[in-house]
Amino acid sequence: MRYDNSVRRFAQGTPGIPALYSVLPGLKIIEEVGVETIRAESERRTEYMIDFALERGWKVNSPRDVNQRGGSVMIYVEDGPTMVKRLNERKVFVDCRPGVGLRMSSHFFNTDEEVKEAMEILHELI
């Protein structure tokens, strides 16, 4: 913890020690899988999602350059909140950003089949 040099140094709360302990098993999994492996899977899957979208003529609001984007893909849809609801009903969990589109993120524990299914469901609904 780094304390501020001004009076704000007294505005500190008690660190969330129980929360720290609850995150440790997740950190262990990340350590076992490896950050490099997780990043490579993220790059590959986001590339798949972007290619899928572009092949269908959808507007993608994420950088094409893998070095310029994170693990999320932004795909523009007209009515984001409604599409989020329709996707959630099909067990595809995404969110949206106004004027930007659906925010879709695959994680290292997702399978390629799950990512493909999510994109196919989106295709059915658009």
N, C-alpha and C positions, 0 to 999 in steps of 0.2 A: 504494500500500500504506500502511495506517495501522498504526503500531506501538503496542502496548499500553503504558501507563505503568508497568506493574509488570514483574516478572521474566519474565512471559509474552512480553515482546518478543523474548526470545532463542529462543522456541519456533517461530520461523518457518522454513519450508523454502525451497527454491529454487522460484521460480515456474515453472510448466510452460510454458516458452517455446515448445517445439514444438507443444504443444496450442493455444496462442494462435494460432500461424500456421495451424494446420489449421482453425480456426473462421472465419478471414477470408473465404474464398469464400462460406460460408453467410451471413455478415453482408452481403456484397455483394448476394446474392440478395434478402435481406430489404429492403435499401435500394432495390433496383430495383423490387420489387413494391410496397413502401410499407406501413408499419405500419398505417395507416388502412384500407387495402384488406384486409390480412390480418385485422384485427379485424372488419370488416364481414362478411367471408366466414365467420368463426368464429361470429359472432352468428346469421347466417342458417342455417348448417348445424346448429348446436346447437338452434335453434328447431325446425327440421325434425325432428330426432331426438326431441325432447321431444314434439312434436305426434304423431308416429308412435306413440310408446309410449303416450301417454295415450289416443289413439283406440282402442287395443287393450286398455285397462284395466290396463296395467302400472303398477307403482309407480315413480315417478321421484323419486329422492332428490337432485335438483339444484334450485336455486332457479329459479322460473319467470321472475323478473325478470332480464333480460339484464344489468343493471348489478350484479347480485349473484352472477353466476357467471363462470367462466372458460371455457376451450375444451373442457371435458370434460362429459359427461353421465353421470350415475349412474343405472342402471336395475337395480332389484332383481330378482334371480332366486334361487330356492331354493338351488341348489348352484353357487355361483359358480365354484369351481375346475374342476368338471366342464364347465360351460358354456364357460369359457375354452378348455379343451382341445378341445371340439367345434367351437368357432368357429375356433380356430387351424387345425384340420384342413381347414376350408373357406376358409382364407387370410384370415380376419377376425381381426386381431390386437388384442386388448383385454386388460385385466387386471381383477382384482376386488379389492374391499375388503371384509373380513369384516363382515357385518351391514348393508352399504350397497348392494352390488351390483356390476354390471359397470361398469367405467370405460371409456367409449367417447369417443375424441377424433378428430375429423377435423382435418386440417391444411390449410394453404392450397394445398398441392400435390396434395391429393386432389380428385377430380372429384365433381360432384353425383351422377353415376351410381354411383361407388364407394360413396358414403355410402348411397344408396338400396339398393344391392345388399347392403351389410352389414346394414342394418336388415331387409331381406326375409329374409336368411339367419337372422338372429336369430329372426324371426317363425316360420320353419319349424321351428326347434329348440325353441321354448318350448312 
